[in-house]
């Protein structure tokens, strides 16, 4: 959704939205990694 929004934006606002999207993805990866360590997949 953030990628689609950024395609309609120009300049610094576009970069800001893409940066926020990247932070969200990194947070999701971090949470998944912690969950895998707490409860490994079978």
C-alpha positions as MATLAB code, in Angstrom:
seq = 'XXXXXXXXXXXXXXXXXXXXXXXXXXXXXXXXXXXXXXXXXX';
ca = [
       0.000    0.000    0.000;
       2.842    2.383    0.826;
       4.537    1.561   -2.477;
       1.397    2.443   -4.408;
       1.071    5.684   -2.460;
       4.677    6.628   -3.138;
       4.184    6.215   -6.882;
       1.766    9.138   -6.831;
       4.140   11.358   -4.838;
       7.193   13.353   -5.906;
      10.437   14.315   -4.204;
      11.041   14.266   -0.456;
       7.522   13.075    0.353;
       8.000   10.017   -1.840;
      11.314    9.273   -0.140;
       9.707    9.657    3.283;
       6.934    7.177    2.456;
       9.426    4.656    1.075;
      11.597    5.071    4.183;
       8.618    4.413    6.437;
       7.737    1.344    4.384;
      11.281    0.038    4.734;
      11.225    0.554    8.516;
       7.940   -1.368    8.746;
       9.370   -4.289    6.763;
      12.507   -4.365    8.930;
      10.375   -4.337   12.086;
       8.302   -7.212   10.711;
      11.445   -9.222    9.955;
      12.769   -8.554   13.459;
       9.548   -9.689   15.109;
       9.453  -12.835   12.986;
      13.043  -13.632   13.917;
      12.322  -13.240   17.635;
       9.214  -15.407   17.330;
      11.236  -18.104   15.548;
      13.739  -18.114   18.404;
      11.020  -18.328   21.071;
       8.915  -20.942   19.299;
      10.789  -22.671   16.462;
       8.714  -23.836   13.522;
       8.131  -27.570   13.403;
];
